[in-house]
Amino acid sequence: MLNRMGLENDIKYVLLSEKQIAARVKEMGEQLSREYAGKNPLFVCILRGAVHFFSDLTRCFTDYMEMDFMAISSYDDKMVSHGMVKIKKDLDAPVEGRHVVVVEDIMDSGNTLNNLTRLLGTRNPASIKIVCLLDKPSRRECEITPDYCGFAVPDEFVVGYGLDYAGAYRNLPYIGVLKEEVYKEK
């Protein structure tokens, strides 16, 4: 067993356990398998936060599919998104005529995914759907909702299972709420 004492000391409480996440991701994979049967969708992982979710979700998908990756930024080293999408790594695969499934770790304000789906829409896909593990609807600033959502979560600073603060905590196997003293200025 890994020693995560330093990381875990920064966690206020566990919001979603490893077991809860695994069960919900399996359900979502089964649902997507039914809905995309015979369509060979292109699953797009939004790096870096969605990597664990993407990996687990696609392994639960039981039909033909392809994978690609995008690295985008809307934070510019701040804790609050400005919503403008800066593409750091674009897709390798063309999306024209494809069913695109964007896999993201969390939908917060919605601005980033709203801008990203508009951008992808200019590339003429057959469809675009958003799959988010976590949704914070109380923080939404635009008219967008995930098409598939693992869990609605409260307006707390969450980390783990791919979500980070300053690059740390992504390796926690659960999703926890970060103690305020970790990220608040002293």
LUMBA-283176 format. One record per atom (N, C-alpha, C): residue number from 0; residue in three letters; atom name; x, y, z. Coordinates in pm, whole numbers, always signed. Example, Ala and Ser with C-alpha at 12.3 -4.5 7.8 and 13.67 -1.06 7.14 Angstrom:
<rs>
> 0, ALA, N, +1319, -569, +780
> 0, ALA, CA, +1230, -450, +780
> 0, ALA, C, +1320, -330, +780
> 1, SER, N, +1285, -225, +708
> 1, SER, CA, +1367, -106, +714
> 1, SER, C, +1290, +3, +787
</rs>
This chain:
<rs>
> 0, MET, N, +85, -118, +0
> 0, MET, CA, +0, +0, +0
> 0, MET, C, +89, +125, +0
> 1, LEU, N, +50, +221, -79
> 1, LEU, CA, +126, +344, -88
> 1, LEU, C, +107, +429, +37
> 2, ASN, N, +212, +498, +76
> 2, ASN, CA, +202, +590, +189
> 2, ASN, C, +164, +727, +133
> 3, ARG, N, +44, +771, +163
> 3, ARG, CA, -5, +899, +115
> 3, ARG, C, -27, +996, +230
> 4, MET, N, +43, +975, +340
> 4, MET, CA, +17, +1052, +462
> 4, MET, C, +25, +1203, +440
> 5, GLY, N, +127, +1250, +369
> 5, GLY, CA, +138, +1394, +347
> 5, GLY, C, +19, +1448, +270
> 6, LEU, N, -18, +1377, +163
> 6, LEU, CA, -133, +1418, +83
> 6, LEU, C, -262, +1410, +164
> 7, GLU, N, -280, +1300, +231
> 7, GLU, CA, -405, +1278, +303
> 7, GLU, C, -423, +1371, +422
> 8, ASN, N, -315, +1423, +477
> 8, ASN, CA, -326, +1520, +586
> 8, ASN, C, -388, +1651, +537
> 9, ASP, N, -384, +1676, +407
> 9, ASP, CA, -440, +1798, +350
> 9, ASP, C, -588, +1785, +314
> 10, ILE, N, -643, +1667, +331
> 10, ILE, CA, -782, +1641, +293
> 10, ILE, C, -874, +1663, +413
> 11, LYS, N, -972, +1748, +392
> 11, LYS, CA, -1073, +1778, +495
> 11, LYS, C, -1162, +1656, +517
> 12, TYR, N, -1215, +1600, +407
> 12, TYR, CA, -1292, +1477, +414
> 12, TYR, C, -1301, +1414, +275
> 13, VAL, N, -1328, +1284, +272
> 13, VAL, CA, -1346, +1212, +146
> 13, VAL, C, -1488, +1234, +99
> 14, LEU, N, -1502, +1291, -18
> 14, LEU, CA, -1633, +1318, -76
> 14, LEU, C, -1687, +1196, -149
> 15, LEU, N, -1600, +1132, -229
> 15, LEU, CA, -1638, +1013, -305
> 15, LEU, C, -1528, +909, -291
> 16, SER, N, -1566, +791, -244
> 16, SER, CA, -1468, +685, -223
> 16, SER, C, -1428, +621, -355
> 17, GLU, N, -1319, +549, -351
> 17, GLU, CA, -1271, +475, -467
> 17, GLU, C, -1379, +379, -517
> 18, LYS, N, -1447, +315, -424
> 18, LYS, CA, -1552, +218, -459
> 18, LYS, C, -1672, +287, -524
> 19, GLN, N, -1712, +402, -471
> 19, GLN, CA, -1824, +477, -531
> 19, GLN, C, -1790, +521, -673
> 20, ILE, N, -1670, +570, -691
> 20, ILE, CA, -1627, +616, -824
> 20, ILE, C, -1627, +499, -922
> 21, ALA, N, -1569, +387, -883
> 21, ALA, CA, -1560, +271, -972
> 21, ALA, C, -1699, +222, -1014
> 22, ALA, N, -1791, +218, -920
> 22, ALA, CA, -1926, +172, -952
> 22, ALA, C, -1996, +266, -1050
> 23, ARG, N, -1983, +395, -1029
> 23, ARG, CA, -2050, +492, -1117
> 23, ARG, C, -1984, +495, -1254
> 24, VAL, N, -1853, +485, -1260
> 24, VAL, CA, -1784, +485, -1390
> 24, VAL, C, -1826, +362, -1470
> 25, LYS, N, -1841, +248, -1404
> 25, LYS, CA, -1887, +127, -1472
> 25, LYS, C, -2027, +147, -1530
> 26, GLU, N, -2116, +206, -1451
> 26, GLU, CA, -2252, +235, -1499
> 26, GLU, C, -2249, +327, -1621
> 27, MET, N, -2166, +429, -1614
> 27, MET, CA, -2156, +523, -1726
> 27, MET, C, -2101, +456, -1851
> 28, GLY, N, -2001, +371, -1835
> 28, GLY, CA, -1945, +296, -1948
> 28, GLY, C, -2048, +206, -2013
> 29, GLU, N, -2130, +142, -1931
> 29, GLU, CA, -2237, +56, -1984
> 29, GLU, C, -2341, +138, -2060
> 30, GLN, N, -2377, +253, -2005
> 30, GLN, CA, -2475, +341, -2071
> 30, GLN, C, -2420, +390, -2205
> 31, LEU, N, -2296, +435, -2207
> 31, LEU, CA, -2235, +482, -2331
> 31, LEU, C, -2222, +369, -2433
> 32, SER, N, -2193, +248, -2387
> 32, SER, CA, -2183, +133, -2477
> 32, SER, C, -2315, +108, -2548
> 33, ARG, N, -2425, +118, -2474
> 33, ARG, CA, -2557, +100, -2535
> 33, ARG, C, -2588, +213, -2634
> 34, GLU, N, -2562, +335, -2595
> 34, GLU, CA, -2600, +451, -2676
> 34, GLU, C, -2512, +470, -2800
> 35, TYR, N, -2390, +420, -2797
> 35, TYR, CA, -2300, +435, -2910
> 35, TYR, C, -2270, +303, -2981
> 36, ALA, N, -2352, +202, -2957
> 36, ALA, CA, -2333, +72, -3021
> 36, ALA, C, -2334, +89, -3174
> 37, GLY, N, -2230, +37, -3239
> 37, GLY, CA, -2221, +42, -3384
> 37, GLY, C, -2181, +177, -3442
> 38, LYS, N, -2148, +275, -3359
> 38, LYS, CA, -2117, +410, -3408
> 38, LYS, C, -1968, +445, -3406
> 39, ASN, N, -1884, +361, -3350
> 39, ASN, CA, -1740, +383, -3342
> 39, ASN, C, -1706, +529, -3303
> 40, PRO, N, -1747, +570, -3183
> 40, PRO, CA, -1723, +709, -3142
> 40, PRO, C, -1576, +738, -3117
> 41, LEU, N, -1544, +868, -3120
> 41, LEU, CA, -1411, +915, -3087
> 41, LEU, C, -1418, +972, -2946
> 42, PHE, N, -1357, +904, -2852
> 42, PHE, CA, -1351, +953, -2714
> 42, PHE, C, -1231, +1047, -2703
> 43, VAL, N, -1255, +1167, -2653
> 43, VAL, CA, -1150, +1268, -2642
> 43, VAL, C, -1125, +1298, -2495
> 44, CYS, N, -1006, +1266, -2449
> 44, CYS, CA, -967, +1292, -2310
> 44, CYS, C, -911, +1433, -2300
> 45, ILE, N, -964, +1509, -2205
> 45, ILE, CA, -911, +1642, -2179
> 45, ILE, C, -802, +1627, -2072
> 46, LEU, N, -680, +1649, -2116
> 46, LEU, CA, -564, +1630, -2028
> 46, LEU, C, -552, +1746, -1931
> 47, ARG, N, -502, +1727, -1818
> 47, ARG, CA, -450, +1609, -1753
> 47, ARG, C, -552, +1551, -1656
> 48, GLY, N, -642, +1633, -1609
> 48, GLY, CA, -731, +1592, -1501
> 48, GLY, C, -819, +1473, -1530
> 49, ALA, N, -855, +1451, -1655
> 49, ALA, CA, -949, +1344, -1688
> 49, ALA, C, -883, +1209, -1714
> 50, VAL, N, -752, +1200, -1703
> 50, VAL, CA, -681, +1078, -1743
> 50, VAL, C, -731, +954, -1670
> 51, HIS, N, -741, +958, -1538
> 51, HIS, CA, -785, +839, -1463
> 51, HIS, C, -929, +802, -1502
> 52, PHE, N, -1016, +902, -1505
> 52, PHE, CA, -1156, +881, -1541
> 52, PHE, C, -1165, +825, -1683
> 53, PHE, N, -1095, +886, -1776
> 53, PHE, CA, -1096, +843, -1915
> 53, PHE, C, -1051, +698, -1929
> 54, SER, N, -942, +665, -1864
> 54, SER, CA, -890, +529, -1871
> 54, SER, C, -991, +428, -1818
> 55, ASP, N, -1047, +456, -1702
> 55, ASP, CA, -1145, +364, -1643
> 55, ASP, C, -1272, +357, -1727
> 56, LEU, N, -1319, +472, -1774
> 56, LEU, CA, -1443, +477, -1852
> 56, LEU, C, -1430, +402, -1984
> 57, THR, N, -1322, +423, -2055
> 57, THR, CA, -1306, +358, -2186
> 57, THR, C, -1287, +207, -2171
> 58, ARG, N, -1231, +164, -2060
> 58, ARG, CA, -1220, +19, -2039
> 58, ARG, C, -1355, -44, -2008
> 59, CYS, N, -1453, +37, -1970
> 59, CYS, CA, -1589, -13, -1947
> 59, CYS, C, -1675, -4, -2073
> 60, PHE, N, -1622, +58, -2178
> 60, PHE, CA, -1694, +70, -2304
> 60, PHE, C, -1673, -59, -2382
> 61, THR, N, -1781, -121, -2429
> 61, THR, CA, -1772, -258, -2482
> 61, THR, C, -1785, -270, -2634
> 62, ASP, N, -1779, -160, -2707
> 62, ASP, CA, -1792, -166, -2853
> 62, ASP, C, -1669, -98, -2914
> 63, TYR, N, -1665, -93, -3046
> 63, TYR, CA, -1555, -26, -3114
> 63, TYR, C, -1556, +123, -3078
> 64, MET, N, -1438, +176, -3060
> 64, MET, CA, -1421, +319, -3032
> 64, MET, C, -1277, +355, -3060
> 65, GLU, N, -1252, +484, -3072
> 65, GLU, CA, -1116, +534, -3087
> 65, GLU, C, -1091, +638, -2979
> 66, MET, N, -964, +663, -2952
> 66, MET, CA, -924, +758, -2849
> 66, MET, C, -838, +868, -2909
> 67, ASP, N, -852, +987, -2851
> 67, ASP, CA, -761, +1095, -2883
> 67, ASP, C, -752, +1184, -2759
> 68, PHE, N, -661, +1279, -2763
> 68, PHE, CA, -634, +1360, -2645
> 68, PHE, C, -619, +1507, -2682
> 69, MET, N, -668, +1592, -2593
> 69, MET, CA, -649, +1737, -2607
> 69, MET, C, -595, +1789, -2474
> 70, ALA, N, -505, +1884, -2485
> 70, ALA, CA, -461, +1957, -2366
> 70, ALA, C, -505, +2101, -2388
> 71, ILE, N, -588, +2147, -2298
> 71, ILE, CA, -638, +2284, -2307
> 71, ILE, C, -616, +2353, -2175
> 72, SER, N, -620, +2484, -2179
> 72, SER, CA, -605, +2561, -2057
> 72, SER, C, -702, +2677, -2060
> 73, SER, N, -756, +2705, -1944
> 73, SER, CA, -839, +2825, -1931
> 73, SER, C, -809, +2895, -1799
> 74, TYR, N, -703, +2853, -1732
> 74, TYR, CA, -673, +2906, -1600
> 74, TYR, C, -553, +3000, -1595
> 75, ASP, N, -456, +2983, -1682
> 75, ASP, CA, -335, +3065, -1681
> 75, ASP, C, -274, +3077, -1541
> 76, ASP, N, -256, +2963, -1474
> 76, ASP, CA, -195, +2956, -1342
> 76, ASP, C, -274, +3028, -1233
> 77, LYS, N, -402, +3044, -1255
> 77, LYS, CA, -489, +3102, -1152
> 77, LYS, C, -586, +2994, -1108
> 78, MET, N, -654, +3017, -996
> 78, MET, CA, -751, +2919, -946
> 78, MET, C, -888, +2940, -1007
> 79, VAL, N, -909, +3048, -1082
> 79, VAL, CA, -1038, +3078, -1141
> 79, VAL, C, -1025, +3081, -1292
> 80, SER, N, -1112, +3008, -1360
> 80, SER, CA, -1106, +3001, -1505
> 80, SER, C, -1157, +3130, -1567
> 81, HIS, N, -1089, +3175, -1674
> 81, HIS, CA, -1139, +3289, -1750
> 81, HIS, C, -1225, +3241, -1866
> 82, GLY, N, -1230, +3109, -1888
> 82, GLY, CA, -1319, +3051, -1987
> 82, GLY, C, -1266, +3046, -2128
> 83, MET, N, -1171, +3127, -2164
> 83, MET, CA, -1114, +3124, -2298
> 83, MET, C, -1027, +2999, -2310
> 84, VAL, N, -1045, +2927, -2418
> 84, VAL, CA, -973, +2802, -2437
> 84, VAL, C, -843, +2826, -2512
> 85, LYS, N, -734, +2787, -2451
> 85, LYS, CA, -604, +2789, -2515
> 85, LYS, C, -567, +2643, -2541
> 86, ILE, N, -550, +2606, -2667
> 86, ILE, CA, -518, +2468, -2701
> 86, ILE, C, -368, +2448, -2691
> 87, LYS, N, -327, +2357, -2601
> 87, LYS, CA, -187, +2323, -2585
> 87, LYS, C, -149, +2200, -2666
> 88, LYS, N, -246, +2109, -2685
> 88, LYS, CA, -229, +1991, -2769
> 88, LYS, C, -362, +1965, -2837
> 89, ASP, N, -365, +1972, -2967
> 89, ASP, CA, -489, +1951, -3042
> 89, ASP, C, -507, +1803, -3075
> 90, LEU, N, -623, +1771, -3125
> 90, LEU, CA, -652, +1634, -3166
> 90, LEU, C, -566, +1594, -3284
> 91, ASP, N, -532, +1466, -3290
> 91, ASP, CA, -462, +1412, -3405
> 91, ASP, C, -562, +1363, -3509
> 92, ALA, N, -677, +1312, -3462
> 92, ALA, CA, -778, +1256, -3551
> 92, ALA, C, -875, +1364, -3599
> 93, PRO, N, -915, +1355, -3725
> 93, PRO, CA, -1019, +1447, -3772
> 93, PRO, C, -1153, +1407, -3709
> 94, VAL, N, -1240, +1505, -3685
> 94, VAL, CA, -1369, +1475, -3621
> 94, VAL, C, -1486, +1486, -3718
> 95, GLU, N, -1461, +1530, -3840
> 95, GLU, CA, -1570, +1546, -3936
> 95, GLU, C, -1647, +1415, -3953
> 96, GLY, N, -1777, +1424, -3933
> 96, GLY, CA, -1865, +1308, -3948
> 96, GLY, C, -1860, +1208, -3834
> 97, ARG, N, -1780, +1235, -3732
> 97, ARG, CA, -1763, +1143, -3619
> 97, ARG, C, -1854, +1180, -3502
> 98, HIS, N, -1887, +1082, -3421
> 98, HIS, CA, -1954, +1105, -3293
> 98, HIS, C, -1843, +1126, -3191
> 99, VAL, N, -1834, +1248, -3139
> 99, VAL, CA, -1727, +1287, -3048
> 99, VAL, C, -1780, +1286, -2905
> 100, VAL, N, -1708, +1217, -2818
> 100, VAL, CA, -1743, +1209, -2676
> 100, VAL, C, -1628, +1274, -2599
> 101, VAL, N, -1652, +1395, -2551
> 101, VAL, CA, -1551, +1471, -2477
> 101, VAL, C, -1557, +1426, -2331
> 102, VAL, N, -1446, +1377, -2280
> 102, VAL, CA, -1440, +1326, -2143
> 102, VAL, C, -1358, +1424, -2058
> 103, GLU, N, -1425, +1482, -1959
> 103, GLU, CA, -1365, +1584, -1873
> 103, GLU, C, -1380, +1543, -1727
> 104, ASP, N, -1289, +1590, -1644
> 104, ASP, CA, -1295, +1555, -1502
> 104, ASP, C, -1408, +1628, -1430
> 105, ILE, N, -1422, +1760, -1455
> 105, ILE, CA, -1519, +1839, -1379
> 105, ILE, C, -1573, +1954, -1464
> 106, MET, N, -1701, +1980, -1452
> 106, MET, CA, -1762, +2098, -1513
> 106, MET, C, -1795, +2193, -1401
> 107, ASP, N, -1735, +2310, -1407
> 107, ASP, CA, -1750, +2411, -1303
> 107, ASP, C, -1833, +2526, -1361
> 108, SER, N, -1768, +2633, -1404
> 108, SER, CA, -1841, +2746, -1463
> 108, SER, C, -1907, +2705, -1595
> 109, GLY, N, -1847, +2609, -1662
> 109, GLY, CA, -1897, +2565, -1792
> 109, GLY, C, -1837, +2641, -1909
> 110, ASN, N, -1768, +2750, -1880
> 110, ASN, CA, -1714, +2834, -1986
> 110, ASN, C, -1614, +2761, -2075
> 111, THR, N, -1525, +2686, -2016
> 111, THR, CA, -1423, +2617, -2093
> 111, THR, C, -1487, +2514, -2187
> 112, LEU, N, -1574, +2430, -2134
> 112, LEU, CA, -1638, +2329, -2219
> 112, LEU, C, -1733, +2391, -2320
> 113, ASN, N, -1795, +2501, -2286
> 113, ASN, CA, -1881, +2572, -2381
> 113, ASN, C, -1798, +2619, -2500
> 114, ASN, N, -1685, +2680, -2473
> 114, ASN, CA, -1596, +2727, -2581
> 114, ASN, C, -1535, +2611, -2658
> 115, LEU, N, -1498, +2504, -2587
> 115, LEU, CA, -1439, +2389, -2654
> 115, LEU, C, -1539, +2321, -2747
> 116, THR, N, -1662, +2302, -2703
> 116, THR, CA, -1761, +2236, -2788
> 116, THR, C, -1796, +2323, -2909
> 117, ARG, N, -1795, +2455, -2892
> 117, ARG, CA, -1815, +2544, -3008
> 117, ARG, C, -1702, +2527, -3108
> 118, LEU, N, -1579, +2522, -3057
> 118, LEU, CA, -1463, +2503, -3145
> 118, LEU, C, -1473, +2370, -3219
> 119, LEU, N, -1501, +2262, -3146
> 119, LEU, CA, -1512, +2131, -3210
> 119, LEU, C, -1628, +2127, -3309
> 120, GLY, N, -1734, +2201, -3279
> 120, GLY, CA, -1850, +2207, -3368
> 120, GLY, C, -1816, +2265, -3505
> 121, THR, N, -1715, +2352, -3511
> 121, THR, CA, -1674, +2408, -3640
> 121, THR, C, -1604, +2305, -3727
> 122, ARG, N, -1571, +2191, -3669
> 122, ARG, CA, -1502, +2085, -3743
> 122, ARG, C, -1600, +1980, -3798
> 123, ASN, N, -1728, +2009, -3790
> 123, ASN, CA, -1836, +1929, -3849
> 123, ASN, C, -1846, +1784, -3801
> 124, PRO, N, -1847, +1761, -3670
> 124, PRO, CA, -1870, +1625, -3622
> 124, PRO, C, -2017, +1585, -3641
> 125, ALA, N, -2045, +1456, -3639
> 125, ALA, CA, -2183, +1409, -3644
> 125, ALA, C, -2256, +1450, -3515
> 126, SER, N, -2184, +1444, -3403
> 126, SER, CA, -2241, +1486, -3275
> 126, SER, C, -2127, +1511, -3177
> 127, ILE, N, -2157, +1590, -3075
> 127, ILE, CA, -2063, +1612, -2965
> 127, ILE, C, -2141, +1594, -2835
> 128, LYS, N, -2089, +1510, -2750
> 128, LYS, CA, -2147, +1490, -2618
> 128, LYS, C, -2037, +1511, -2514
> 129, ILE, N, -2077, +1560, -2398
> 129, ILE, CA, -1983, +1584, -2288
> 129, ILE, C, -2010, +1485, -2177
> 130, VAL, N, -1903, +1418, -2134
> 130, VAL, CA, -1908, +1328, -2021
> 130, VAL, C, -1818, +1386, -1913
> 131, CYS, N, -1875, +1416, -1797
> 131, CYS, CA, -1798, +1469, -1685
> 131, CYS, C, -1814, +1376, -1566
> 132, LEU, N, -1705, +1353, -1497
> 132, LEU, CA, -1717, +1277, -1374
> 132, LEU, C, -1790, +1360, -1269
> 133, LEU, N, -1751, +1487, -1257
> 133, LEU, CA, -1809, +1574, -1155
> 133, LEU, C, -1873, +1696, -1220
> 134, ASP, N, -1981, +1742, -1158
> 134, ASP, CA, -2048, +1863, -1203
> 134, ASP, C, -2077, +1951, -1082
> 135, LYS, N, -2043, +2079, -1094
> 135, LYS, CA, -2074, +2179, -992
> 135, LYS, C, -2176, +2276, -1050
> 136, PRO, N, -2303, +2236, -1055
> 136, PRO, CA, -2403, +2321, -1121
> 136, PRO, C, -2421, +2457, -1053
> 137, SER, N, -2390, +2467, -925
> 137, SER, CA, -2406, +2594, -855
> 137, SER, C, -2308, +2700, -904
> 138, ARG, N, -2205, +2661, -976
> 138, ARG, CA, -2104, +2755, -1025
> 138, ARG, C, -2120, +2790, -1173
> 139, ARG, N, -2223, +2736, -1237
> 139, ARG, CA, -2240, +2753, -1381
> 139, ARG, C, -2261, +2900, -1417
> 140, GLU, N, -2189, +2942, -1521
> 140, GLU, CA, -2197, +3080, -1571
> 140, GLU, C, -2253, +3088, -1712
> 141, CYS, N, -2283, +2974, -1772
> 141, CYS, CA, -2337, +2973, -1908
> 141, CYS, C, -2436, +2858, -1922
> 142, GLU, N, -2507, +2857, -2033
> 142, GLU, CA, -2610, +2756, -2058
> 142, GLU, C, -2549, +2629, -2115
> 143, ILE, N, -2492, +2548, -2030
> 143, ILE, CA, -2435, +2420, -2073
> 143, ILE, C, -2445, +2324, -1956
> 144, THR, N, -2476, +2200, -1988
> 144, THR, CA, -2478, +2095, -1887
> 144, THR, C, -2412, +1972, -1949
> 145, PRO, N, -2352, +1887, -1867
> 145, PRO, CA, -2294, +1765, -1924
> 145, PRO, C, -2405, +1673, -1973
> 146, ASP, N, -2378, +1602, -2080
> 146, ASP, CA, -2475, +1505, -2131
> 146, ASP, C, -2476, +1380, -2044
> 147, TYR, N, -2363, +1352, -1984
> 147, TYR, CA, -2349, +1239, -1892
> 147, TYR, C, -2269, +1289, -1772
> 148, CYS, N, -2319, +1264, -1653
> 148, CYS, CA, -2253, +1315, -1533
> 148, CYS, C, -2242, +1203, -1430
> 149, GLY, N, -2123, +1191, -1374
> 149, GLY, CA, -2103, +1091, -1269
> 149, GLY, C, -2166, +1134, -1138
> 150, PHE, N, -2129, +1252, -1091
> 150, PHE, CA, -2176, +1301, -962
> 150, PHE, C, -2190, +1453, -964
> 151, ALA, N, -2299, +1504, -910
> 151, ALA, CA, -2310, +1648, -882
> 151, ALA, C, -2244, +1668, -746
> 152, VAL, N, -2159, +1770, -736
> 152, VAL, CA, -2084, +1793, -613
> 152, VAL, C, -2106, +1936, -564
> 153, PRO, N, -2088, +1957, -434
> 153, PRO, CA, -2104, +2092, -379
> 153, PRO, C, -1988, +2182, -421
> 154, ASP, N, -2004, +2309, -398
> 154, ASP, CA, -1903, +2408, -433
> 154, ASP, C, -1790, +2404, -330
> 155, GLU, N, -1708, +2301, -341
> 155, GLU, CA, -1592, +2281, -254
> 155, GLU, C, -1471, +2257, -346
> 156, PHE, N, -1353, +2278, -293
> 156, PHE, CA, -1230, +2255, -370
> 156, PHE, C, -1197, +2107, -362
> 157, VAL, N, -1221, +2034, -472
> 157, VAL, CA, -1203, +1890, -472
> 157, VAL, C, -1075, +1850, -545
> 158, VAL, N, -1011, +1746, -494
> 158, VAL, CA, -889, +1692, -553
> 158, VAL, C, -893, +1540, -549
> 159, GLY, N, -803, +1480, -624
> 159, GLY, CA, -792, +1334, -626
> 159, GLY, C, -852, +1277, -754
> 160, TYR, N, -816, +1152, -783
> 160, TYR, CA, -864, +1081, -901
> 160, TYR, C, -846, +1168, -1027
> 161, GLY, N, -732, +1233, -1034
> 161, GLY, CA, -697, +1314, -1150
> 161, GLY, C, -707, +1464, -1126
> 162, LEU, N, -791, +1506, -1034
> 162, LEU, CA, -805, +1649, -1005
> 162, LEU, C, -691, +1694, -915
> 163, ASP, N, -641, +1815, -942
> 163, ASP, CA, -523, +1859, -869
> 163, ASP, C, -540, +1997, -808
> 164, TYR, N, -445, +2029, -725
> 164, TYR, CA, -419, +2166, -683
> 164, TYR, C, -269, +2185, -698
> 165, ALA, N, -228, +2279, -780
> 165, ALA, CA, -87, +2309, -806
> 165, ALA, C, -9, +2183, -846
> 166, GLY, N, -74, +2096, -923
> 166, GLY, CA, -9, +1976, -974
> 166, GLY, C, -8, +1857, -880
> 167, ALA, N, -51, +1875, -756
> 167, ALA, CA, -49, +1767, -658
> 167, ALA, C, -189, +1707, -639
> 168, TYR, N, -193, +1592, -576
> 168, TYR, CA, -315, +1521, -534
> 168, TYR, C, -381, +1438, -645
> 169, ARG, N, -335, +1447, -769
> 169, ARG, CA, -399, +1371, -877
> 169, ARG, C, -397, +1221, -850
> 170, ASN, N, -298, +1173, -777
> 170, ASN, CA, -279, +1030, -756
> 170, ASN, C, -362, +973, -641
> 171, LEU, N, -440, +1054, -573
> 171, LEU, CA, -529, +998, -470
> 171, LEU, C, -635, +913, -540
> 172, PRO, N, -669, +796, -484
> 172, PRO, CA, -764, +708, -552
> 172, PRO, C, -910, +746, -528
> 173, TYR, N, -934, +847, -449
> 173, TYR, CA, -1069, +895, -416
> 173, TYR, C, -1075, +1045, -445
> 174, ILE, N, -1193, +1102, -430
> 174, ILE, CA, -1207, +1247, -444
> 174, ILE, C, -1234, +1304, -305
> 175, GLY, N, -1148, +1395, -267
> 175, GLY, CA, -1159, +1457, -135
> 175, GLY, C, -1170, +1607, -145
> 176, VAL, N, -1216, +1666, -36
> 176, VAL, CA, -1224, +1812, -26
> 176, VAL, C, -1095, +1860, +40
> 177, LEU, N, -1027, +1951, -26
> 177, LEU, CA, -900, +2004, +22
> 177, LEU, C, -924, +2103, +136
> 178, LYS, N, -844, +2092, +240
> 178, LYS, CA, -853, +2188, +351
> 178, LYS, C, -822, +2328, +301
> 179, GLU, N, -898, +2425, +348
> 179, GLU, CA, -882, +2563, +300
> 179, GLU, C, -743, +2618, +327
> 180, GLU, N, -683, +2581, +439
> 180, GLU, CA, -551, +2637, +471
> 180, GLU, C, -443, +2596, +371
> 181, VAL, N, -469, +2493, +293
> 181, VAL, CA, -373, +2449, +192
> 181, VAL, C, -368, +2547, +74
> 182, TYR, N, -484, +2600, +36
> 182, TYR, CA, -486, +2686, -83
> 182, TYR, C, -516, +2833, -55
> 183, LYS, N, -554, +2867, +64
> 183, LYS, CA, -577, +3008, +99
> 183, LYS, C, -446, +3073, +139
> 184, GLU, N, -429, +3197, +103
> 184, GLU, CA, -307, +3270, +143
> 184, GLU, C, -311, +3295, +293
> 185, LYS, N, -194, +3282, +353
> 185, LYS, CA, -183, +3298, +498
> 185, LYS, C, -146, +3440, +533
</rs>
